[in-house]
Amino acid sequence: MLGAEQVDQFQREGFCSEPGFLSGEEIAALLTGMDWICAGATVASHNGARMEMEPDQGPEGNRVRRIYEPCTYYPEFRQLSESPKLLDSLARLLGENLLFHYSKINMKPPAIGSVVEWHQDLAYYPLSNTDSLAVLFYLDSANQTNGCLQVIPEVHRKGILNHSSGGIFCGQITEPVDASKAVAIEGPAGTAIFLHGMTPHASAPNTSPYARRTLILGYRAADAYPIYVGETTLHAESHVRLVRGEKVWHARFGTLAMPIPRYEGVPKSLYDLQQRFREQRT
Ligand SMILES: O=C(O)CCC(=O)C(=O)O
């Protein structure tokens, strides 16, 4: 379970981490599950409702970029999302009434793994308050050559930065970001990073020969209610479930403004939105 120093760091800096959170056995079981999910998938033939392929490969290319919502569809992932050791840590950061929010696996395959541009997660799904976080589990050792997570500390209480251009949500921060303040979070496989939903974060493309598979689970306080922004809200909320404590039948409101993302069509993912913005700029 997270200790007092880590809880303090999370509150002060907007993130903390715990190397060794997952055992070798747990990592091996999750990787076996991922291999099973990805088996046989190619650009030309894959289940687009369950995964997204890396774009820069031919029709027979088999490198997966993202697995969608593993904790909804596959029992070994769901079990982790409800494990007491994880929920005990989350309760220290978000309180005793906890909602599971979403899950994904970013595969960052060797040599091709896509960039993730600077963004704050809460810009994607505005809530009535900011008690929301993601836990990122490194399933491979992660460092700067294979695109470990980078964060900008101590800005998570300052509000949502601009993620739009011409009034349309771009999925990334569109104002200048001071990347000189960024901290790269390197760590061995099994490291868990607890990332506040307002903390700007990014990761570089994977140019190394080593994968950087990362399982990401989102949680929020049970009194953080979603602000309806259209179909994307309904889709996201279909994965939400109470994992600890009780449902809370009032919404708690924070004082920060929550910008409402406006979309052109329904985007497939963060990668899709960020790619559209890169194309728009060139
Ligand atoms: O995979 C990463 O490096 C970051 C993931 C992320 O920020 C996201 O998927 O929202």
The ligand as a Gaussian input file, in Angstrom:
#p B3LYP/6-31G(d) Opt

LIG

0 1
 O        1.070000       5.384000     -22.797000
 C        1.493000       6.463000     -22.396000
 O        2.682000       6.740000     -22.384000
 C        0.586000       7.544000     -21.856000
 C       -0.811000       7.154000     -21.965000
 C       -1.811000       8.228000     -21.860000
 O       -1.555000       9.305000     -21.426000
 C       -3.158000       7.929000     -22.305000
 O       -3.382000       6.907000     -22.972000
 O       -4.050000       8.740000     -21.967000

